[in-house]
């Protein structure tokens, strides 16, 4: 081979044929050498030039040249066989006759040319053949190129069958088709790629996953975190979802294998919120695990040590947050995901005033639940301050929801938030949180310690507090017993019961139990999806209080406004936007959340409300403010239609 493009600041090797150019390129920008794979669209890379906050497909020509010069650099992906294996550019059988000639695909594909719509129809037909959700998950992730067909160790027949199917879609690893499938079939596929199936899949990580996905930062990288961030091939990152794997859903400590949660969350940022896939970065902070099963598992991929705590832990997190701002700027959103309670509140408090940070477990859950409660008022009557709330669970989710409800009450009544908190009661593993326990409580529970005699059980608390709304965020299944639901029904004509814990096995009660035990009177929603229930000749369709209603649109609103901080009023704005999307037809069916089939429209409205609040609070930097924020949000959303390649 010979060296080419020497005068363009590029060092690469080829055999005199552009098909042979190495996919690894060394790009020199301002004398800084950085390695990139599959570099493309590198305009405005010079220091001092600000890239547009969000790059939707509208910014690109409908015809994309995979080989072109841009700002002194050769920008290309690949061709031939390599192009078929690149999910960002692959179109499978949708490559046109002209594209097959131009990019050396002749003979590498069957002669048929399919439309994207027909590809989607074919793949949905194949995916629907599986009756086990985990098989569907594996097939979907293979399409996105998140997993490999390599099998490790002993695996179940279900996983084996799904992996065999994956071999048949090798040439359809296709990012745009993945998002097209998810967007067009969101109600069917959301439970597959997100809760509840994602938890089961990532418990089996060692059996079915091989390809690295996202960025892994462990204690081994301490002192070199900025360097690690620079290894990521994309530079214009707008949203980071980071976990330390300590509290994954209701599954506990999965250590390094918790990466599935950031990956899944960011897939929804793209599909539901329209943030470009290339602008999303999943990160796992690996400080070890206390899960003995994982530590003994020969296929475990993380650090084999007990979880670091204290100063060692916080030093690594601090280095990470500093490096993020240094590498990506002040406007990158960092979403903390599935951190244990004792760390989640500390991190949110510490970085909330210096970074653009968001905790979905605390703030996202609170916003979506508040939206459901506000919508439910049309069914149960009264105003928000007139209701009394009882929570089972006083962790991140429970206290986060309680605080946002209290804040909204306070804004409506103009009373101090301390007064609003008195209408909200919490039960933890030791019983009702009361003032006599205050000295032994964790700091985030203390605001909820009210004057009352000790109460040891949830059932007793329901009987003495007489709440109109019962909310479960305990992570413990079957805790809303028949007696508890009957007690709620005896106190209220239409009790509002929210069983929020995930996955399905951890739900406080099922939809069927709630409707049967309340004799069809309960207004019910859950964290995990449940099928419609028939009771005494009437069909009840329960709603799902899914964070996916909020965080994609919330993040989009921050991005399009160039927000530099998250404010509680933005969370209230998001709740308001979601509640207004519930239609009269939804109410007639007992639903307090709109259907997910409209999620892109819902996300655009949430984004507009959040952005408007950012401008109102002086926290937005994207100027001038667009006149129509809903239309602007829609115009910024990534759409996964194919582009034509020249």
C-alpha positions as CSV (number, residue, x, y, z in Angstrom):
1,X,0.0,0.0,0.0
2,X,1.0,3.6,-0.1
3,X,0.4,6.7,2.1
4,X,-2.4,9.0,0.7
5,X,-4.0,12.3,1.5
6,X,-0.8,13.4,3.2
7,X,-1.4,17.1,2.5
8,X,-4.9,17.0,3.9
9,X,-3.9,16.3,7.5
10,X,-5.0,12.7,7.2
11,X,-2.8,9.7,7.6
12,X,-4.4,6.6,6.1
13,X,-3.3,3.6,4.0
14,X,-4.7,2.2,0.8
15,X,-3.8,-0.1,-2.1
16,X,-4.6,2.5,-4.8
17,X,-8.3,1.8,-4.5
18,X,-10.6,3.8,-2.3
19,X,-12.4,0.5,-1.3
20,X,-9.2,-0.5,0.5
21,X,-8.8,2.6,2.7
22,X,-8.5,1.6,6.3
23,X,-11.6,2.4,8.3
24,X,-9.4,3.9,11.0
25,X,-8.4,7.4,10.3
26,X,-6.2,9.8,12.3
27,X,-7.8,13.2,12.0
28,X,-5.7,16.3,12.9
29,X,-7.7,19.2,14.2
30,X,-5.7,22.2,15.5
31,X,-2.6,20.1,15.9
32,X,-4.5,17.6,18.1
33,X,-4.4,14.1,16.9
34,X,-7.4,12.0,17.6
35,X,-8.4,8.6,16.4
36,X,-11.9,8.1,14.8
37,X,-13.7,5.2,13.2
38,X,-16.0,5.9,10.3
39,X,-15.7,9.7,10.4
40,X,-18.4,11.6,8.7
41,X,-20.0,15.1,8.7
42,X,-17.0,16.8,10.4
43,X,-17.9,20.4,9.4
44,X,-17.3,23.1,11.9
45,X,-14.8,21.1,13.9
46,X,-12.4,24.1,14.4
47,X,-12.1,25.5,17.8
48,X,-14.1,28.7,18.4
49,X,-16.8,27.6,15.9
50,X,-20.0,26.5,17.6
51,X,-21.9,23.6,16.1
52,X,-25.7,23.8,16.0
53,X,-27.3,22.5,19.2
54,X,-29.2,19.7,17.5
55,X,-28.7,18.3,14.0
56,X,-31.8,16.8,12.5
57,X,-32.0,15.1,9.2
58,X,-33.1,18.5,7.7
59,X,-29.5,19.7,8.0
60,X,-28.3,17.1,5.6
61,X,-28.8,16.9,1.9
62,X,-31.2,14.2,0.8
63,X,-28.4,12.8,-1.2
64,X,-25.3,12.0,0.9
65,X,-21.9,11.6,-0.6
66,X,-20.0,9.0,1.4
67,X,-16.7,10.2,-0.2
68,X,-16.1,13.9,0.0
69,X,-13.8,16.6,1.2
70,X,-14.8,18.8,4.1
71,X,-12.7,21.4,5.9
72,X,-9.4,19.9,4.9
73,X,-10.3,16.3,5.8
74,X,-11.5,13.3,3.9
75,X,-14.9,12.3,5.4
76,X,-16.0,8.8,4.6
77,X,-17.6,5.7,6.1
78,X,-16.8,2.6,4.1
79,X,-17.9,0.7,1.1
80,X,-18.6,-2.9,0.0
81,X,-18.8,-5.5,2.7
82,X,-17.8,-3.0,5.4
83,X,-20.7,-0.8,4.5
84,X,-23.2,-3.6,5.0
85,X,-21.8,-4.2,8.4
86,X,-22.0,-0.5,9.5
87,X,-25.4,0.0,11.1
88,X,-25.2,3.8,10.9
89,X,-25.2,3.6,7.0
90,X,-26.4,0.2,6.1
91,X,-29.7,0.0,4.3
92,X,-29.7,-3.8,3.5
93,X,-31.8,-4.7,0.5
94,X,-33.0,-1.0,0.2
95,X,-29.7,0.0,-1.5
96,X,-30.8,1.1,-5.0
97,X,-29.2,-0.2,-8.2
98,X,-27.2,3.0,-8.6
99,X,-26.0,2.8,-5.0
100,X,-24.9,-0.9,-5.4
101,X,-22.8,0.1,-8.3
102,X,-21.3,3.2,-6.7
103,X,-20.4,1.5,-3.4
104,X,-19.2,-1.9,-4.6
105,X,-22.2,-3.8,-3.3
106,X,-22.8,-5.9,-6.5
107,X,-22.9,-9.6,-5.6
108,X,-22.9,-8.9,-1.9
109,X,-26.7,-8.6,-1.8
110,X,-29.5,-10.6,-3.5
111,X,-30.8,-8.8,-6.6
112,X,-34.1,-7.7,-5.1
113,X,-34.5,-4.0,-4.0
114,X,-36.9,-3.4,-1.2
115,X,-38.4,-0.3,0.2
116,X,-37.8,0.6,3.9
117,X,-41.5,0.1,4.5
118,X,-41.3,-3.5,3.1
119,X,-38.2,-4.2,5.2
120,X,-40.1,-3.0,8.3
121,X,-43.1,-5.2,7.5
122,X,-40.8,-8.2,6.9
123,X,-38.9,-7.8,10.2
124,X,-42.0,-7.1,12.3
125,X,-43.5,-10.3,10.9
126,X,-40.3,-12.2,11.9
127,X,-40.1,-10.7,15.3
128,X,-43.8,-11.5,16.0
129,X,-43.1,-15.2,15.4
130,X,-41.5,-15.2,18.9
131,X,-43.8,-15.7,21.8
132,X,-41.2,-15.1,24.4
133,X,-40.4,-11.4,24.9
134,X,-36.7,-12.0,25.6
135,X,-36.4,-13.5,22.1
136,X,-37.9,-10.4,20.6
137,X,-35.4,-8.2,22.7
138,X,-32.4,-10.1,21.4
139,X,-33.7,-9.8,17.8
140,X,-34.3,-6.1,18.1
141,X,-30.9,-5.4,19.6
142,X,-29.2,-7.4,16.9
143,X,-30.8,-5.1,14.3
144,X,-29.4,-2.2,16.2
145,X,-26.1,-4.1,16.3
146,X,-25.9,-4.0,20.1
147,X,-25.2,-7.8,20.4
148,X,-23.4,-10.5,18.7
149,X,-24.5,-13.9,17.5
150,X,-21.6,-15.4,19.4
151,X,-22.8,-17.6,22.3
152,X,-20.9,-18.0,25.5
153,X,-21.3,-20.9,27.9
154,X,-24.7,-22.4,28.7
155,X,-27.7,-20.5,27.4
156,X,-31.4,-21.2,27.4
157,X,-33.2,-22.5,24.3
158,X,-35.1,-19.2,24.1
159,X,-31.9,-17.2,23.7
160,X,-30.5,-19.8,21.3
161,X,-33.5,-19.6,19.0
162,X,-33.3,-15.8,19.0
163,X,-29.6,-15.8,18.2
164,X,-30.2,-18.2,15.3
165,X,-32.8,-15.7,14.0
166,X,-30.2,-13.0,14.3
167,X,-27.9,-14.8,11.9
168,X,-30.6,-14.3,9.2
169,X,-30.5,-10.5,9.6
170,X,-26.8,-10.2,9.5
171,X,-27.0,-7.8,6.5
172,X,-29.8,-5.9,8.1
173,X,-27.9,-4.5,11.0
174,X,-29.4,-1.1,10.4
175,X,-29.8,1.7,12.9
176,X,-32.4,3.6,10.9
177,X,-34.5,0.6,10.4
178,X,-34.3,-0.2,14.1
179,X,-35.6,3.3,15.0
180,X,-38.3,3.1,12.3
181,X,-39.5,-0.2,13.7
182,X,-39.6,1.2,17.2
183,X,-41.3,4.5,16.3
184,X,-44.0,2.9,14.1
185,X,-44.7,0.1,16.6
186,X,-43.9,1.8,19.9
187,X,-46.8,0.4,21.9
188,X,-45.8,-3.2,20.9
189,X,-42.0,-2.9,21.1
190,X,-41.5,-0.4,24.0
191,X,-42.0,-3.2,26.6
192,X,-39.5,-5.3,24.6
193,X,-36.6,-2.8,24.4
194,X,-37.2,-1.2,27.7
195,X,-39.0,-2.2,30.9
196,X,-39.8,-4.9,31.8
197,X,-37.8,-7.1,29.4
198,X,-34.5,-5.1,29.6
199,X,-34.0,-6.2,33.2
200,X,-34.2,-9.9,32.4
201,X,-31.9,-9.4,29.3
202,X,-29.2,-7.7,31.2
203,X,-29.2,-10.3,34.0
204,X,-28.2,-12.7,31.2
205,X,-25.6,-10.4,29.8
206,X,-22.7,-12.8,30.0
207,X,-24.6,-15.3,27.9
208,X,-25.8,-13.2,24.9
209,X,-23.7,-10.0,24.7
210,X,-20.2,-9.5,23.3
211,X,-19.8,-6.3,21.4
212,X,-18.9,-3.3,23.6
213,X,-21.6,-0.7,23.6
214,X,-21.1,2.6,25.3
215,X,-18.1,3.9,27.3
216,X,-16.8,2.0,30.3
217,X,-15.0,4.0,32.9
218,X,-13.6,2.0,35.8
219,X,-11.3,2.7,38.7
220,X,-8.4,1.6,36.4
221,X,-9.0,4.8,34.5
222,X,-8.7,7.1,37.5
223,X,-6.6,10.1,36.5
224,X,-7.3,9.4,32.8
225,X,-11.0,9.9,32.4
226,X,-10.7,12.8,30.0
227,X,-8.5,10.7,27.8
228,X,-11.0,7.9,27.9
229,X,-13.8,10.3,26.9
230,X,-11.7,11.4,23.9
231,X,-11.6,7.8,22.7
232,X,-15.3,8.0,21.9
233,X,-15.6,8.6,18.1
234,X,-18.4,11.2,18.3
235,X,-17.6,14.7,19.4
236,X,-20.9,16.5,19.4
237,X,-22.5,14.7,22.3
238,X,-25.7,16.3,23.7
239,X,-27.1,13.6,26.1
240,X,-25.1,11.3,28.4
241,X,-26.9,8.6,30.4
242,X,-24.6,7.3,33.2
243,X,-25.0,4.5,35.7
244,X,-22.8,2.8,38.3
245,X,-25.0,-0.3,38.1
246,X,-25.7,-0.5,41.8
247,X,-29.5,-0.4,41.7
248,X,-30.7,-1.6,38.3
249,X,-34.5,-1.5,38.1
250,X,-35.7,-3.8,40.9
251,X,-32.9,-6.2,40.3
252,X,-30.2,-4.7,42.6
253,X,-26.4,-4.6,41.9
254,X,-25.6,-5.7,38.4
255,X,-22.2,-3.9,38.4
256,X,-20.8,-3.4,34.9
257,X,-23.6,-5.3,33.4
258,X,-25.9,-2.4,34.1
259,X,-24.8,-0.9,30.8
260,X,-28.1,-2.0,29.3
261,X,-30.0,0.7,31.1
262,X,-28.1,3.7,29.6
263,X,-28.2,2.0,26.2
264,X,-32.0,1.4,26.5
265,X,-32.7,4.9,27.8
266,X,-30.7,6.5,24.9
267,X,-32.5,4.4,22.3
268,X,-35.7,6.0,23.7
269,X,-34.2,9.5,23.6
270,X,-33.8,8.9,19.9
271,X,-37.0,7.0,19.1
272,X,-39.4,9.0,21.3
273,X,-37.6,12.3,21.7
274,X,-35.8,12.6,18.4
275,X,-32.3,13.2,19.7
276,X,-29.8,11.9,17.1
277,X,-28.2,8.5,17.9
278,X,-24.7,9.9,17.3
279,X,-25.4,12.7,19.9
280,X,-26.1,10.1,22.6
281,X,-23.4,8.5,24.9
282,X,-24.1,5.6,27.3
283,X,-21.6,5.4,30.2
284,X,-21.1,2.9,32.9
285,X,-18.9,3.8,35.9
286,X,-17.4,0.6,37.2
287,X,-16.3,0.7,40.8
288,X,-16.9,-3.0,41.4
289,X,-19.9,-4.9,42.6
290,X,-21.2,-6.5,45.8
291,X,-23.1,-9.1,43.8
292,X,-21.4,-12.4,44.8
293,X,-23.0,-14.3,41.9
294,X,-21.4,-11.9,39.4
295,X,-18.0,-11.9,41.1
296,X,-18.0,-15.7,40.8
297,X,-19.3,-15.8,37.2
298,X,-16.4,-16.6,34.8
299,X,-18.2,-14.5,32.1
300,X,-18.6,-11.4,34.2
301,X,-17.2,-8.4,32.3
302,X,-16.5,-5.9,35.1
303,X,-14.0,-5.3,37.9
304,X,-13.8,-8.3,40.2
305,X,-13.8,-6.5,43.5
306,X,-16.2,-5.2,46.1
307,X,-17.8,-1.9,45.3
308,X,-15.7,1.2,46.2
309,X,-17.3,3.7,48.5
310,X,-16.6,7.0,50.2
311,X,-13.9,9.3,48.9
312,X,-12.5,6.9,46.3
313,X,-16.0,6.6,44.7
314,X,-16.7,10.3,44.7
315,X,-13.2,11.2,43.4
316,X,-13.9,9.1,40.3
317,X,-17.4,10.6,39.8
318,X,-15.9,14.1,40.2
319,X,-13.2,13.5,37.7
320,X,-15.9,12.2,35.3
321,X,-18.2,15.2,35.7
322,X,-15.2,17.6,35.3
323,X,-14.0,15.8,32.1
324,X,-17.5,15.8,30.6
325,X,-17.8,19.6,30.9
326,X,-14.3,20.0,29.6
327,X,-14.8,17.7,26.6
328,X,-18.4,18.4,25.6
329,X,-19.2,21.8,27.2
330,X,-21.7,23.2,29.6
331,X,-24.8,22.3,27.6
332,X,-24.4,18.5,27.5
333,X,-27.1,16.8,29.6
334,X,-25.9,14.2,32.1
335,X,-28.7,11.9,33.2
336,X,-27.9,9.9,36.4
337,X,-29.5,6.5,36.1
338,X,-30.0,3.7,38.7
339,X,-27.7,4.9,41.4
340,X,-28.3,3.7,44.9
341,X,-30.3,6.1,47.1
342,X,-27.3,7.2,49.2
343,X,-25.4,8.3,46.1
344,X,-28.3,9.5,43.9
345,X,-29.3,12.4,46.1
346,X,-25.7,13.4,46.8
347,X,-24.8,13.5,43.2
348,X,-27.9,15.5,42.2
349,X,-27.4,18.0,45.0
350,X,-23.7,18.4,44.3
351,X,-23.8,18.8,40.5
352,X,-27.2,20.4,40.1
353,X,-25.8,23.9,40.5
354,X,-22.7,23.4,38.3
355,X,-23.8,21.1,35.5
356,X,-26.9,20.3,33.4
357,X,-27.9,17.1,35.3
358,X,-31.1,15.1,35.7
359,X,-32.0,12.0,37.7
360,X,-34.7,10.1,36.0
361,X,-35.4,7.9,39.0
362,X,-36.0,11.0,41.2
363,X,-37.1,13.8,38.8
364,X,-38.4,11.9,35.8
365,X,-40.6,9.5,37.8
366,X,-41.9,12.5,39.9
367,X,-42.9,14.4,36.8
368,X,-44.7,11.5,35.1
369,X,-46.6,10.6,38.3
370,X,-47.6,14.2,38.9
371,X,-48.9,14.3,35.4
372,X,-51.0,11.2,36.1
373,X,-52.3,12.6,39.3
374,X,-53.3,15.9,37.7
375,X,-55.0,14.1,34.9
376,X,-56.8,11.8,37.4
377,X,-58.4,14.7,39.1
378,X,-60.9,14.9,36.3
379,X,-62.0,11.4,37.3
380,X,-61.8,11.4,41.1
381,X,-62.7,15.1,41.6
382,X,-61.3,17.8,43.8
383,X,-58.1,19.9,43.5
384,X,-54.6,18.7,44.2
385,X,-54.3,20.3,47.6
386,X,-57.6,18.7,48.7
387,X,-56.2,15.2,48.4
388,X,-54.1,13.1,50.8
389,X,-51.3,10.9,49.7
390,X,-49.7,7.8,51.1
391,X,-46.5,6.3,49.7
392,X,-45.2,2.8,50.1
393,X,-41.4,3.4,49.5
394,X,-39.3,6.3,50.7
395,X,-36.3,6.0,48.4
396,X,-35.4,8.0,45.3
397,X,-38.7,7.6,43.5
398,X,-41.0,8.0,46.5
399,X,-39.4,11.1,48.0
400,X,-38.9,12.6,44.5
401,X,-42.6,12.2,43.6
402,X,-43.7,13.5,47.0
403,X,-41.5,16.6,46.8
404,X,-42.8,17.5,43.3
405,X,-46.4,17.0,44.3
406,X,-45.8,19.2,47.4
407,X,-44.1,21.8,45.2
408,X,-47.1,21.9,42.9
409,X,-49.5,22.1,45.9
410,X,-47.5,25.0,47.3
411,X,-47.6,26.9,44.0
412,X,-51.4,26.4,43.8
413,X,-52.1,27.4,47.4
414,X,-49.3,30.0,47.8
415,X,-48.5,28.3,51.1
416,X,-45.0,27.3,52.2
417,X,-43.9,23.9,50.9
418,X,-43.7,22.7,54.5
419,X,-47.4,23.0,54.8
420,X,-48.0,21.1,51.6
421,X,-45.8,18.2,52.8
422,X,-48.2,17.6,55.7
423,X,-50.7,16.2,53.2
424,X,-48.2,13.5,52.1
425,X,-47.2,10.5,54.2
426,X,-44.5,7.9,53.5
427,X,-44.1,4.3,54.7
428,X,-40.7,2.6,54.5
429,X,-39.5,-0.8,55.7
430,X,-39.9,0.2,59.3
431,X,-43.4,1.6,59.1
432,X,-44.9,5.1,58.8
433,X,-42.3,7.8,58.8
434,X,-43.1,9.9,61.9
435,X,-41.3,12.5,64.0
436,X,-40.3,10.1,66.7
437,X,-38.0,8.4,64.2
438,X,-36.4,11.6,62.9
439,X,-33.0,11.1,64.5
440,X,-32.5,7.7,62.8
441,X,-33.8,8.7,59.4
442,X,-31.7,9.3,56.3
443,X,-31.6,13.0,55.4
444,X,-33.9,12.8,52.4
445,X,-36.6,11.2,54.5
446,X,-36.6,13.8,57.3
447,X,-38.9,16.3,55.6
448,X,-41.6,13.6,55.7
449,X,-41.5,12.8,59.4
450,X,-44.8,14.2,60.7
451,X,-46.4,14.1,64.1
452,X,-48.2,10.9,64.6
453,X,-48.2,7.7,66.7
454,X,-45.9,4.9,65.3
455,X,-47.6,2.8,62.6
456,X,-46.0,-0.5,61.7
457,X,-47.8,-1.7,58.6
458,X,-49.1,-0.3,55.3
459,X,-52.6,-1.7,56.0
460,X,-52.8,0.1,59.4
461,X,-51.4,3.3,57.8
462,X,-54.2,3.2,55.1
463,X,-56.8,2.8,57.8
464,X,-55.6,5.6,60.1
465,X,-54.3,8.1,57.5
466,X,-57.3,7.5,55.1
467,X,-55.4,8.6,51.9
468,X,-57.3,9.3,48.7
469,X,-54.2,8.4,46.6
470,X,-52.0,5.3,47.3
471,X,-48.6,5.2,45.5
472,X,-46.2,2.3,45.5
473,X,-42.5,2.8,44.8
474,X,-41.1,0.2,47.1
475,X,-39.6,-2.3,44.6
476,X,-41.3,-5.0,46.6
477,X,-44.0,-7.0,44.8
478,X,-47.5,-8.0,46.1
479,X,-47.5,-5.4,48.9
480,X,-50.8,-3.9,47.9
481,X,-52.7,-6.8,49.3
482,X,-56.5,-7.4,49.0
483,X,-57.0,-5.9,52.4
484,X,-55.0,-2.8,51.5
485,X,-57.0,-2.2,48.3
486,X,-60.3,-2.9,50.1
487,X,-59.3,-0.4,52.8
488,X,-58.6,2.2,50.1
489,X,-62.0,1.5,48.5
490,X,-63.9,1.8,51.8
491,X,-62.4,5.3,52.3
492,X,-63.0,6.5,48.7
493,X,-65.5,6.3,46.0
494,X,-62.8,6.2,43.3
495,X,-59.4,5.5,44.9
496,X,-56.3,6.4,42.9
497,X,-53.9,3.5,43.1
498,X,-50.5,3.7,41.4
499,X,-48.3,0.6,41.5
500,X,-45.1,2.0,40.1
501,X,-42.4,-0.6,40.8
502,X,-40.6,-2.3,38.0
503,X,-40.2,-4.9,36.6
504,X,-43.6,-6.6,36.5
505,X,-42.6,-9.2,39.1
506,X,-42.0,-6.3,41.6
507,X,-45.2,-4.5,41.0
508,X,-47.1,-3.8,44.2
509,X,-50.2,-5.3,42.6
510,X,-51.5,-6.2,39.2
511,X,-54.2,-4.4,37.2
512,X,-56.5,-7.4,37.6
513,X,-56.1,-7.4,41.4
514,X,-56.7,-3.6,41.7
515,X,-59.9,-3.8,39.7
516,X,-61.3,-7.0,41.2
517,X,-60.5,-6.0,44.8
518,X,-61.9,-2.5,44.4
519,X,-65.0,-3.9,42.5
520,X,-64.0,-1.9,39.5
521,X,-63.9,1.4,41.3
522,X,-60.1,2.1,41.4
523,X,-58.4,4.4,39.0
524,X,-55.2,2.4,38.4
525,X,-51.9,2.9,36.7
526,X,-48.6,1.0,37.0
527,X,-44.9,1.2,36.2
528,X,-44.9,-2.0,34.1
529,X,-47.5,-2.7,31.4
530,X,-50.6,-4.9,32.1
531,X,-53.1,-6.3,29.6
532,X,-56.7,-5.0,29.8
533,X,-58.8,-6.6,32.4
534,X,-62.4,-7.7,32.1
535,X,-64.5,-7.4,35.3
536,X,-68.2,-8.0,35.5
537,X,-68.6,-7.5,31.7
538,X,-66.6,-4.3,31.5
539,X,-63.1,-4.0,30.1
540,X,-60.6,-1.9,32.1
541,X,-57.5,-0.6,30.3
542,X,-55.0,0.5,32.8
543,X,-52.4,3.2,32.1
544,X,-48.7,2.9,32.5
545,X,-46.9,5.6,34.5
546,X,-43.8,5.1,32.4
547,X,-40.9,7.5,32.6
548,X,-40.6,7.2,28.8
549,X,-43.4,9.7,28.6
550,X,-41.2,12.4,30.2
551,X,-37.5,12.0,29.8
552,X,-37.2,12.0,26.0
553,X,-39.2,15.2,25.6
554,X,-37.6,16.7,28.6
555,X,-34.1,16.1,27.3
556,X,-35.1,17.4,23.9
557,X,-36.4,20.6,25.4
558,X,-33.1,21.2,27.2
559,X,-31.1,20.5,24.1
560,X,-33.1,22.8,21.7
561,X,-33.1,25.7,24.2
562,X,-29.4,25.3,25.0
563,X,-30.3,25.1,28.7
564,X,-27.4,25.2,31.2
565,X,-29.3,24.0,34.3
566,X,-32.4,22.0,35.3
567,X,-34.9,23.8,37.4
568,X,-37.9,22.2,39.3
569,X,-40.2,24.5,37.4
570,X,-39.2,22.7,34.2
571,X,-40.3,19.4,35.7
572,X,-43.7,21.0,36.6
573,X,-43.9,22.3,33.0
574,X,-43.3,18.8,31.6
575,X,-46.0,17.3,33.9
576,X,-48.5,20.0,32.7
577,X,-47.7,19.3,29.1
578,X,-48.2,15.5,29.5
579,X,-51.4,15.9,31.5
580,X,-53.0,18.1,28.8
581,X,-52.4,15.3,26.2
582,X,-55.0,13.0,27.8
583,X,-58.1,13.1,25.7
584,X,-61.8,12.8,26.7
585,X,-61.8,9.4,25.0
586,X,-58.9,8.3,27.2
587,X,-60.8,9.5,30.3
588,X,-63.9,7.5,29.2
589,X,-61.7,4.4,29.3
590,X,-60.4,5.2,32.8
591,X,-57.0,6.2,31.4
592,X,-54.9,8.9,33.0
593,X,-52.1,8.8,30.4
594,X,-52.3,9.2,26.6
595,X,-51.5,6.3,24.3
596,X,-47.9,5.8,23.4
597,X,-48.9,5.8,19.7
598,X,-48.8,9.6,20.0
599,X,-45.5,9.7,21.8
600,X,-43.5,11.8,19.3
601,X,-46.2,14.5,19.4
602,X,-46.3,14.3,23.2
603,X,-42.5,14.6,23.4
604,X,-42.6,17.7,21.1
605,X,-45.1,19.4,23.4
606,X,-43.2,18.5,26.5
607,X,-40.0,19.8,24.9
608,X,-41.7,23.0,24.0
609,X,-43.0,23.5,27.5
610,X,-39.6,22.8,29.0
611,X,-37.8,25.0,26.6
612,X,-40.3,27.8,27.2
613,X,-39.6,27.6,31.0
614,X,-35.9,27.6,30.3
615,X,-36.2,30.9,28.4
616,X,-38.5,32.3,31.1
617,X,-36.0,31.5,33.8
618,X,-33.1,32.9,31.9
619,X,-31.4,29.5,31.6
620,X,-31.6,29.1,27.8
621,X,-28.6,30.0,25.6
622,X,-30.1,29.2,22.2
623,X,-31.0,32.7,20.9
624,X,-33.1,34.1,19.5
625,X,-36.0,32.2,21.0
626,X,-38.0,30.4,18.2
627,X,-41.5,31.8,17.9
628,X,-43.3,28.4,17.7
629,X,-41.4,26.1,20.1
630,X,-43.6,23.1,19.3
631,X,-42.9,23.4,15.5
632,X,-39.2,24.0,16.3
633,X,-39.0,20.9,18.5
634,X,-40.6,18.8,15.7
635,X,-38.2,20.2,13.1
636,X,-35.2,19.2,15.3
637,X,-36.3,15.6,15.8
638,X,-34.3,12.9,14.2
639,X,-36.3,10.9,11.6
640,X,-35.0,7.5,10.6
641,X,-35.9,7.6,6.9
642,X,-33.2,6.4,4.5
643,X,-31.0,8.9,2.8
644,X,-29.8,8.4,-0.8
645,X,-26.0,7.9,-1.2
646,X,-24.1,9.3,-4.1
